[in-house]
Amino acid sequence: MKKTILAMTFLFVSHLGIAQEEVEVQQLQVESKNMVKLNLLALTTGNISLQYERLITPKTTVGVTFNMMPSKGLPFSNSIESIVDDKTTSAQLQQVSISSFSVTPEIRFYLGKEGYKGFYIAPFLRYGKYNVDFPVNYDYEGTEQHIVVDGSIKSFSGGFAIGAQWRVYKQFYLDWMIMGPHYGSAKGTLEGKKSINESEQAAIKKALNDLDLPVVDLEYEVNDSGAKAKLDGPWAGIRASIGIGYRF
């Protein structure tokens, strides 16, 4: 008899626990339409990535992500030599310093029974601004000199992401964006001021002409007050994130 009572008590408590969890989920669906997230993967590379997401239908959300990268060397610099065939260009790119800010609006379609949970696909757009310092090395009268050209490059691209999201504890969620390729275009102007004579101008022109940048079109102008370079070409990248979110 005691065993029967204990078993019934256990079943009753378990049922209450399940029912309570279902009530919590229903309340979240009705009352908690917003979520903020921090990209933990971005933090490992010294970047800050924050996202806001809002439920607009039972299985659809809209959101926007803000990314900020402090000034540092060119990302994936260790892979430059495998991308760029020319050793001189590779050595130049290793010296580039870059900081960036981007805004990425998106819409997510969750494929499960409810929003904020399960696998999703997310078309998105991205606007980015990149501040670049690029030292151009040149040979003048047997010694190596350089002129630093700096400025900004602006990009606009679009793509789609796939990922999955889980509720891990109460109002806390884990978001894994597996892959988000995007493609578009970019253009910008880099300029360096330096008083230079005709011989130096010729040396700088040769150094710029010898740069073998893949894909990007580079136009440059050199005069007695410095150098200016204009970049124009396609732009591509891949989004990825592991984020912790709070729903409210």
PEHUHU-V469955 format. One record per residue. PSI is psi in whole degrees, 0 to 359 (none if undefined). Layout:
PSI  PSI
//
This chain:
315  320  321  317  318  318  316  321  317  314  321  315  318  317  318  320  316  317  319  319  320  321  317  317  316  320  321  316  322  315  329  90  353  153  139  145  151  126  106  328  322  325  329  341  11  13  161  125  117  142  142  135  141  135  125  336  171  333  20  137  159  151  173  139  135  126  135  128  120  166  128  180  166  128  145  36  333  341  359  317  331  342  319  122  325  125  324  314  318  316  323  315  333  339  358  139  136  142  158  161  135  154  130  97  147  164  133  137  110  135  356  205  344  164  159  11  132  191  152  159  145  98  144  163  154  131  130  147  128  121  124  135  121  103  122  115  140  156  123  115  42  2  152  124  171  154  131  118  134  163  202  148  130  137  153  125  168  155  198  151  153  145  190  151  142  150  119  328  116  249  16  137  155  126  121  102  108  314  137  77  145  155  143  219  162  152  155  172  131  135  140  133  126  133  116  147  181  322  318  322  316  321  320  319  318  318  318  322  331  346  129  73  129  137  312  137  129  121  136  159  130  130  190  351  2  205  150  135  134  130  141  129  184  161  133  157  178  126  146  145  153  107  152  128  153  125  135  none
//
